[in-house]
Amino acid sequence: MNWKKVGWLVSMGLLCLALVAVVSARIDAATAYPDNIDPDAVKEEKIVLSTPTPHPIQDAWPDIDITLPQYAMVNSSRLLASSYVPDVALIDGTWNMMFDVSALPHLEAMMQDLRDNGFGVYVGGAYRSYSYQKQRFDGKCYNIALEMGIEGKEIWLLPEYQLAVEEAKKYTMEPGSSEHQLGLAVDLYDKQYVAQNYDHMNQRFYEYLDSICAHYGFIKRYPTRKLLLTGWDEPWHYRYVGEEAATFIMNNKLCYEEFYAHYVPDFEY
């Protein structure tokens, strides 16, 4: 008798038995029920043992024309001309707040959504003309200059006045650099605040607003976490860019600079 052949056959038989045992164990484990599930209930009630699949992050960049006015990038490096005046109309429920005519219905629908869900809505800022922004900026420069001890009849002509100008840029946007001039930006609060301190504002209001704004075509334009990219920390400032772009930006937690740079390769933050 060929004992080597017999030994080989025995070894293969044992290996097959071991493999069958492993496969059976894995099948049992895969069909085992969690402790809080009654197997009979599964058979009788047809309980589905599965976990919800989370919504995937949208990763297809929108096919848009970035040159359209609603996508305009406005900052200290990309200034609007003093002659730029959008077509605006009064925001319903306000005395003198204006907004871009084409985007106004979306803003008012979003505000009504907030009211329907128990929130008050206060518009702290909307369209601002170039001249109005200039007045705001010049006033800030002047007050800072006085605080610095800079005085004179024509104070703005003094060399040291430039120090006040540079300091003012930290708090107020220069004329031409504000999105408010586009007529597509709005500052929203749940009430009128004495000081613009986000930590002291109604966080539930902003949590809800952030969850619905993209549906109406708006984005949170200057979130705190993106300060180094945008240059501003204004979590109450919302910008209209249309539903498609807004949904992509908010779902992927981008700031507008990050979104814009995808379409304009030579854009610098």
C-alpha positions as CSV (number, residue, x, y, z in Angstrom):
1,M,0.0,0.0,0.0
2,N,1.2,3.5,-0.8
3,W,1.2,5.0,2.7
4,K,2.2,8.4,1.4
5,K,-0.9,8.6,-0.8
6,V,-3.1,7.5,2.0
7,G,-1.6,10.1,4.3
8,W,-2.2,12.8,1.7
9,L,-5.8,11.7,1.3
10,V,-6.4,11.8,5.0
11,S,-4.9,15.3,5.3
12,M,-7.1,16.6,2.5
13,G,-10.1,15.1,4.2
14,L,-9.3,16.8,7.5
15,L,-8.7,20.1,5.7
16,C,-12.1,19.8,4.0
17,L,-13.9,19.2,7.3
18,A,-12.2,22.2,8.8
19,L,-13.2,24.4,5.9
20,V,-16.8,23.2,6.2
21,A,-16.8,24.0,10.0
22,V,-15.5,27.6,9.3
23,V,-18.1,28.3,6.6
24,S,-20.9,27.0,8.8
25,A,-19.8,29.2,11.7
26,R,-19.8,32.3,9.5
27,I,-23.2,31.5,8.2
28,D,-24.5,31.1,11.7
29,A,-23.0,34.4,12.8
30,A,-24.4,36.2,9.7
31,T,-27.9,35.0,10.5
32,A,-27.8,35.5,14.2
33,Y,-30.2,38.1,15.6
34,P,-29.3,41.0,18.0
35,D,-30.2,40.4,21.6
36,N,-33.1,42.9,21.4
37,I,-34.7,41.1,18.4
38,D,-37.1,38.2,18.7
39,P,-36.4,35.7,15.9
40,D,-40.1,34.7,15.9
41,A,-41.1,38.3,15.5
42,V,-38.8,38.6,12.5
43,K,-40.5,35.6,10.8
44,E,-44.0,36.7,11.7
45,E,-43.7,40.5,11.4
46,K,-41.0,40.5,8.7
47,I,-38.8,43.0,10.6
48,V,-36.0,44.3,8.3
49,L,-32.6,44.0,10.0
50,S,-30.8,46.8,8.3
51,T,-29.3,50.2,9.1
52,P,-30.2,53.4,7.1
53,T,-27.7,54.4,4.5
54,P,-26.5,58.0,5.2
55,H,-27.1,60.5,2.4
56,P,-23.9,60.8,0.4
57,I,-22.1,64.1,0.2
58,Q,-22.8,65.7,-3.1
59,D,-19.6,65.6,-5.1
60,A,-20.6,66.8,-8.7
61,W,-19.8,70.4,-9.1
62,P,-22.8,72.3,-10.5
63,D,-22.7,73.2,-14.2
64,I,-23.1,77.0,-13.9
65,D,-22.0,80.2,-15.7
66,I,-19.9,81.8,-13.0
67,T,-19.9,85.1,-15.0
68,L,-23.6,85.7,-14.1
69,P,-24.2,88.6,-11.6
70,Q,-25.6,86.2,-9.0
71,Y,-22.2,84.5,-8.7
72,A,-20.2,87.7,-8.6
73,M,-17.2,87.7,-6.2
74,V,-17.1,91.0,-4.3
75,N,-14.2,91.8,-1.9
76,S,-11.4,94.2,-1.4
77,S,-9.6,92.8,-4.4
78,R,-12.7,92.7,-6.7
79,L,-14.5,96.0,-6.3
80,L,-17.8,97.0,-7.7
81,A,-17.9,100.3,-9.6
82,S,-19.5,103.2,-7.9
83,S,-22.0,103.2,-10.9
84,Y,-23.1,99.6,-10.2
85,V,-26.8,99.8,-9.2
86,P,-28.9,96.6,-9.2
87,D,-32.7,96.5,-9.8
88,V,-34.1,96.3,-6.3
89,A,-37.4,96.4,-4.5
90,L,-38.7,96.7,-1.0
91,I,-38.6,93.6,1.3
92,D,-42.1,93.0,2.6
93,G,-42.5,93.9,6.2
94,T,-39.6,96.3,6.3
95,W,-39.6,100.1,6.1
96,N,-36.6,100.7,3.8
97,M,-34.8,97.4,3.2
98,M,-34.3,96.6,-0.5
99,F,-33.3,93.5,-2.3
100,D,-32.6,92.3,-5.8
101,V,-35.9,92.0,-7.7
102,S,-35.3,88.5,-9.1
103,A,-34.1,87.0,-5.8
104,L,-36.6,88.8,-3.6
105,P,-39.4,86.2,-3.8
106,H,-36.9,83.6,-2.5
107,L,-35.8,85.8,0.4
108,E,-39.4,86.5,1.4
109,A,-40.3,82.8,1.2
110,M,-37.4,81.9,3.4
111,M,-38.4,84.5,5.9
112,Q,-42.0,83.2,5.9
113,D,-40.6,79.7,6.6
114,L,-38.9,81.1,9.6
115,R,-42.0,82.7,10.9
116,D,-44.1,79.6,10.2
117,N,-41.7,77.7,12.5
118,G,-42.0,80.1,15.4
119,F,-39.1,82.5,14.8
120,G,-39.2,86.3,14.6
121,V,-37.2,87.7,11.6
122,Y,-35.4,91.0,11.6
123,V,-33.6,92.4,8.6
124,G,-30.5,94.2,9.9
125,G,-29.1,95.0,6.5
126,A,-29.8,94.5,2.8
127,Y,-29.0,96.5,-0.3
128,R,-26.5,99.4,0.3
129,S,-25.5,101.8,-2.4
130,Y,-21.8,102.6,-3.1
131,S,-22.3,106.1,-1.6
132,Y,-24.0,104.7,1.5
133,Q,-21.1,102.3,2.1
134,K,-18.7,105.1,1.6
135,Q,-20.4,107.1,4.3
136,R,-20.2,104.2,6.7
137,F,-16.5,103.6,6.0
138,D,-15.5,107.2,6.1
139,G,-17.4,107.6,9.4
140,K,-15.6,104.6,10.9
141,C,-12.2,106.0,9.7
142,Y,-12.9,109.4,11.2
143,N,-14.0,108.0,14.6
144,I,-10.9,105.8,14.8
145,A,-8.7,108.7,13.9
146,L,-10.2,110.7,16.7
147,E,-9.6,107.8,19.1
148,M,-6.0,107.8,18.0
149,G,-5.7,111.5,18.8
150,I,-5.4,112.5,15.1
151,E,-7.1,115.9,14.7
152,G,-7.3,118.7,12.1
153,K,-9.7,120.5,9.8
154,E,-8.8,118.3,6.8
155,I,-7.9,115.3,8.9
156,W,-8.1,112.9,6.0
157,L,-5.1,114.6,4.3
158,L,-2.8,113.9,7.2
159,P,-0.3,111.1,6.6
160,E,-1.1,109.4,10.0
161,Y,-4.8,109.3,8.9
162,Q,-3.9,106.3,6.8
163,L,-3.4,104.4,10.1
164,A,-7.0,105.0,10.9
165,V,-8.1,103.8,7.4
166,E,-6.2,100.5,7.8
167,E,-7.8,100.0,11.2
168,A,-11.2,100.7,9.9
169,K,-10.9,98.0,7.2
170,K,-11.0,95.4,10.0
171,Y,-14.5,96.5,11.0
172,T,-16.2,98.0,7.9
173,M,-15.9,97.1,4.3
174,E,-14.6,99.7,1.9
175,P,-17.0,101.1,-0.7
176,G,-17.2,98.8,-3.6
177,S,-16.1,95.7,-1.6
178,S,-19.4,95.0,0.1
179,E,-21.8,92.3,-1.2
180,H,-24.7,94.5,0.0
181,Q,-24.1,96.7,-3.1
182,L,-25.0,93.6,-5.3
183,G,-28.5,93.6,-3.7
184,L,-28.1,89.9,-3.1
185,A,-26.9,90.0,0.5
186,V,-28.9,90.2,3.7
187,D,-28.2,90.3,7.4
188,L,-30.8,88.3,9.3
189,Y,-31.5,88.2,13.1
190,D,-34.4,86.9,15.2
191,K,-34.7,90.4,16.7
192,Q,-32.8,93.7,16.8
193,Y,-29.6,93.4,18.8
194,V,-27.7,96.3,20.4
195,A,-24.3,94.6,19.7
196,Q,-23.4,92.2,16.9
197,N,-22.2,89.4,19.1
198,Y,-23.1,86.0,17.6
199,D,-22.5,84.2,20.9
200,H,-25.3,86.2,22.4
201,M,-27.7,85.6,19.5
202,N,-30.4,82.9,19.2
203,Q,-28.5,79.8,18.1
204,R,-31.7,77.8,17.4
205,F,-32.7,80.5,14.9
206,Y,-29.4,80.1,13.0
207,E,-29.4,76.3,13.2
208,Y,-32.8,76.3,11.6
209,L,-31.9,79.0,9.1
210,D,-28.7,77.1,8.1
211,S,-30.8,74.0,7.5
212,I,-33.2,75.6,5.1
213,C,-31.3,78.5,3.4
214,A,-30.0,76.4,0.5
215,H,-33.5,75.4,-0.4
216,Y,-34.2,79.1,-1.1
217,G,-30.9,79.7,-2.8
218,F,-29.0,81.2,0.1
219,I,-25.7,80.4,1.7
220,K,-24.1,81.4,5.0
221,R,-21.6,83.7,3.5
222,Y,-19.1,84.4,6.3
223,P,-19.1,81.5,8.8
224,T,-16.7,81.8,11.7
225,R,-14.9,78.6,10.8
226,K,-13.9,80.1,7.4
227,L,-12.6,83.4,8.7
228,L,-9.1,82.9,7.3
229,L,-10.5,82.3,3.8
230,T,-13.2,85.0,3.7
231,G,-11.6,87.6,5.9
232,W,-14.9,88.2,7.7
233,D,-16.7,86.7,10.7
234,E,-20.4,87.5,10.1
235,P,-22.5,84.4,10.7
236,W,-25.7,86.4,10.3
237,H,-24.8,87.4,6.7
238,Y,-26.6,85.4,3.9
239,R,-26.0,85.6,0.2
240,Y,-28.2,84.5,-2.7
241,V,-26.5,82.3,-5.3
242,G,-29.4,80.2,-6.5
243,E,-30.6,76.8,-5.2
244,E,-28.2,74.6,-7.2
245,A,-25.0,76.4,-6.1
246,A,-26.3,77.0,-2.5
247,T,-27.1,73.3,-2.0
248,F,-23.7,72.2,-3.1
249,I,-21.9,74.8,-0.9
250,M,-23.9,74.1,2.2
251,N,-23.9,70.3,1.8
252,N,-20.1,70.3,1.4
253,K,-19.5,73.0,4.1
254,L,-17.7,75.3,1.8
255,C,-17.3,79.0,1.9
256,Y,-18.0,80.9,-1.3
257,E,-14.3,81.5,-2.0
258,E,-13.7,77.8,-2.1
259,F,-16.6,77.3,-4.5
260,Y,-15.7,80.3,-6.7
261,A,-12.0,79.1,-7.0
262,H,-13.2,75.9,-8.7
263,Y,-14.5,77.9,-11.6
264,V,-11.9,80.7,-11.7
265,P,-8.5,79.0,-11.5
266,D,-6.6,82.3,-11.2
267,F,-8.7,83.4,-8.2
268,E,-6.6,84.3,-5.2
269,Y,-8.0,84.3,-1.6
